Amino acid sequence: MSESLKASNTSKFQVSEFILMGLPGIHSWQHWLSLPLALLYLIAIGANILILITIFQDPALQQPMYYFLGILSVVDMGLATTIMPKILAIFWFNAKVISLPECFAQIYAIHCFVGMESGIFLCMAFDRYVAICHPLRYPSIVTNGLIFKVTLFMVLRNGLCVIPVPVLAAQRNYCSKNEIDHCLCSNLGVTSLACDDKRPNSICQLVLAWVGMGSDLSLILLSYSLILRSVLKLNSAEAASKALSTCSSHLILILFFYTVVVVISITHLAETKTTLIPVLLNVLHNVIPPSLNPMVYALRTKELRVGFRKVLCLGIENRIRH
C-alpha cells in the first residue's frame, strides 16, 4: 500500500491509486465467476449489435418503438463495457490497480448510463401509452423530431446531473487505505476509504437516485396504469391481449431494473461493512439488463424475430457467395 502513497504532501491526493480487491469473501475462487460474466458480456454486446443491425437494415422496423429500442441497445453496451473489461482483467490477470482519474471516470460513466437507461425506459413507456391510448394521434405526436429531442434531453440530463457524484468523490481526502472490497469503482465503496466527511457523497447519490430515477419510475407506473385502464375498456379480447403482450416485455425489464436498484440502495445503507451480496448485485445489475433486454424483446416481438431471421439469412448467403 505504501507504494501507492504520494511522497509529496502538496498533492490533493495522498493516495495515487486504488486497488480493487474483487468480490469480498471469495477472493480465492472468484476467477471462476469470470466465465458466466464473460458469457453475459458477450451476449450483451452481440445481441445488442444484432438489434442495431436489424433495425438499420429492415425498413419495417424503422419506427419510433424500435428507434427507442436501438437507443437502449447503445446505452446497454456502454453500461456493460464501462465495467466488464476491468472486472475480467481483475479475475484473469490480477490487474487490480486503477488510477484515481480512471476510478472517478468509471463512477461517472456508471451513474450516467444507469440514469440514461432509466430515461429510455420512460420514453418507451410514453411511446406505448400514446400508441395504445391515443392511436389516431400517434403519428403526429411521436415523430422523429420528438425522438431526437427526448433522447438529447435524456443524454444532457444524466450527463450533467451526475457530475457532482465523481466531483464530490474526488474532493475527499484519501490519506491511508486504498484497497476497495469491490471489483468496480462504486461511489459509496470509494468514498468509504476517505479520511474526512463522506456524508455529502451519500446525500448527493441518494438525492440523484430518488429525484431522477424516482421521478422516471413514477411516470412509468402512471403510463402503464393508464394503459391498463384503456386496455380493460377494449371490447375486443384479441386487441386487449395484443396490447398487453406488447407492454408485458417492457414491464418485466423495467421491474427487474428498478427492483435491483432499490435492493442495492437499501443494502448499501443498511450495511456498515462491505459484504458479497450488495457487491455482486451491483455487478450483475450492470451486465444482466444489457444481456437480458435483447432476448426479452426478441422473444416477445414478432417483428424483431422476423428481422433477425432476415439479417442472419442474408449473412449466411453472403458467406456462401464469397
Sequence and secondary structure as in RCSB ss.txt:
>XXXX:A:sequence
MSESLKASNTSKFQVSEFILMGLPGIHSWQHWLSLPLALLYLIAIGANILILITIFQDPALQQPMYYFLGILSVV
DMGLATTIMPKILAIFWFNAKVISLPECFAQIYAIHCFVGMESGIFLCMAFDRYVAICHPLRYPSIVTNGLIFKV
TLFMVLRNGLCVIPVPVLAAQRNYCSKNEIDHCLCSNLGVTSLACDDKRPNSICQLVLAWVGMGSDLSLILLSYS
LILRSVLKLNSAEAASKALSTCSSHLILILFFYTVVVVISITHLAETKTTLIPVLLNVLHNVIPPSLNPMVYALR
TKELRVGFRKVLCLGIENRIRH
>XXXX:A:secstr
 GGGB S TTSS SB EEEE  STT TTTGGGGHHHHHHHHHHHHHHHHHHHHHHHH GGG SHHHHHHHHHHHH
HHHHHHHHHHHHHHHHHH   EEEHHHHHHHHHHHHHHHHHHHHHHHHHHHHHHHHHHSGGGHHHHS HHHHHHH
HHHHHHHHHHHTTHHHHHHHTS   S  EESSSS  HHHHHTT SS  HHHHHHHHHHIIIIIHHHHHHHHHHHH
HHHHHHHT S HHHHHHHHHHHHHHHHHHHHHHHHHHHHHHHHHH SS  HHHHHHHHHHTTHHHHHHHHHHHHH
 HHHHHHHHHHHHHHHHHHHH 
